[in-house]
Amino acid sequence: MKKAFKAVATVAKVAYNVTIGDDIRTLTSSNASFGAKLLAGVSLASNFIPGGGAIAKVGVKLVAKEVAQAVEKKLVKEAGDTAKGIIYKRTDLNTGKEYIGQSKSMERYEKRQAEHSRANKDAEYHFEIVGRAEPGKKLDVLEQKKINEHGGVKNLENKRNQISEKKWEQYGIQPPKKKK
C-alpha cells in the first residue's frame, strides 16, 4: 500500500511541476532572467488554452524558449558586448546551489544548458549570462573572477578553480568574497 501511495505521490508531483510548479518557481525567483520569466509566464498561461493539453504545452514552451533566447541575444548585442565567449551562472532552483561555467560561443552555451540538464535529471536549472570575453586566457580569467565573486569553489558546485591560485595575482584575480 505504501509503495502505491509513493508512486501516486511521485506522479502527482511530476504532473504539478510540469503543468505549473516549475513556472511558478521561475516567476518568483529573484535569480531568474527576463527571458526565463517570459518563458515561464507564457508556459503558465498555456495551461488555460481551451483544448490545450500536454502536446500544446510542449509546443508553446518550445516557441517561448526560442523567443526568450532571441530576446536575450538581442539584449546582449544591444549592450555592445560582442565578445564570443560566455561566462554563465547555473542556479539549481530547488536547492539554490550555484555553478559558474564558460562556453566559447552562444551556440556552445545553449548546448551546455542541455548537457547540465541531462546530467542532473532531477534538478531544475536557471541559467544567466554573467560575463563575456574572448575565448582563451581572457575567458578563463573572467571565469575565475566570477567564481571568486560568488564565494569560490568552497561555496559553489564547481569542483576546481579555472586558474590556479598561485597565478591569481599575475592575472589581477581577487580572492573569493565571503558569502553572506
Secondary structure by P-SEA (a helix, b strand, c coil): caaaaaaaaaaaaaaaaaccaaaaaaaacccccaaaaaaaaaaaaacccccccaaaaaaaaaaaaaaaaaaaaaaaaaacccccbbbbbbbcccccbbbbbccccaaaaaaaaaaaaaacccbbbbbbbcccccccaaaaaaaaaaaaaacccccccccccccccccccccccccccccc
